[in-house]
Amino acid sequence: MKIQMLKSVPGSLDGIAVIDLVMGQQYDTIDSARGERLAHYHVRRGDAVFVTSAVPALPTQPTAPRRKRK
């Protein structure tokens, strides 16, 4: 299943390895029931959307460093 990330989060596409999933990038989960569950998990959390057709990936935007509060 193909998903496109709406925000950058650590996550898994195969249920084994955890990687940084980058906002705007498209990812394919493994072709199994586990892969489908992981895709649905990311979509339910609001971190991703399903890609149903040839949708171009969103451009990634660099994040500005955050200032620490005093």
ROLOVEX-936960 format. One record per residue (C-alpha): residue number from 1; x, y, z; residue in one letter. Coordinates in pm, whole numbers. Layout:
<pts>
<pt NUM; <X; Y; Z>; A>
...
</pts>
This chain:
<pts>
<pt 1; <0; 0; 0>; M>
<pt 2; <130; 345; -83>; K>
<pt 3; <104; 634; 163>; I>
<pt 4; <218; 995; 155>; Q>
<pt 5; <335; 1153; 477>; M>
<pt 6; <170; 1471; 602>; L>
<pt 7; <429; 1518; 876>; K>
<pt 8; <769; 1377; 964>; S>
<pt 9; <758; 1100; 1225>; V>
<pt 10; <960; 792; 1318>; P>
<pt 11; <770; 486; 1195>; G>
<pt 12; <781; 148; 1028>; S>
<pt 13; <679; 23; 686>; L>
<pt 14; <747; -345; 753>; D>
<pt 15; <680; -384; 1125>; G>
<pt 16; <1047; -450; 1200>; I>
<pt 17; <1270; -153; 1116>; A>
<pt 18; <1190; 197; 1245>; V>
<pt 19; <1294; 479; 1015>; I>
<pt 20; <1229; 852; 985>; D>
<pt 21; <927; 897; 758>; L>
<pt 22; <968; 1240; 599>; V>
<pt 23; <682; 1482; 536>; M>
<pt 24; <584; 1497; 167>; G>
<pt 25; <751; 1169; 74>; Q>
<pt 26; <563; 866; -56>; Q>
<pt 27; <631; 520; 85>; Y>
<pt 28; <523; 167; -2>; D>
<pt 29; <450; -64; 288>; T>
<pt 30; <532; -432; 252>; I>
<pt 31; <288; -635; 42>; D>
<pt 32; <117; -825; 324>; S>
<pt 33; <-156; -788; 585>; A>
<pt 34; <103; -634; 820>; R>
<pt 35; <186; -368; 560>; G>
<pt 36; <-182; -281; 521>; E>
<pt 37; <-224; -252; 898>; R>
<pt 38; <77; -21; 922>; L>
<pt 39; <-53; 199; 638>; A>
<pt 40; <-393; 226; 808>; H>
<pt 41; <-221; 303; 1139>; Y>
<pt 42; <-32; 601; 993>; H>
<pt 43; <-348; 729; 822>; V>
<pt 44; <-562; 693; 1139>; R>
<pt 45; <-305; 891; 1338>; R>
<pt 46; <-326; 1172; 1083>; G>
<pt 47; <39; 1132; 986>; D>
<pt 48; <-29; 1017; 628>; A>
<pt 49; <-286; 977; 351>; V>
<pt 50; <-337; 693; 106>; F>
<pt 51; <-199; 744; -245>; V>
<pt 52; <-454; 608; -492>; T>
<pt 53; <-313; 735; -821>; S>
<pt 54; <2; 886; -965>; A>
<pt 55; <18; 1181; -725>; V>
<pt 56; <349; 1368; -726>; P>
<pt 57; <526; 1386; -390>; A>
<pt 58; <501; 1714; -202>; L>
<pt 59; <817; 1921; -181>; P>
<pt 60; <981; 1894; 158>; T>
<pt 61; <1033; 2210; 358>; Q>
<pt 62; <1327; 2254; 589>; P>
<pt 63; <1221; 2309; 948>; T>
<pt 64; <1349; 2612; 1129>; A>
<pt 65; <1536; 2549; 1454>; P>
<pt 66; <1323; 2600; 1761>; R>
<pt 67; <1429; 2840; 2031>; R>
<pt 68; <1430; 2715; 2386>; K>
<pt 69; <1221; 2905; 2635>; R>
<pt 70; <1403; 3058; 2926>; K>
</pts>
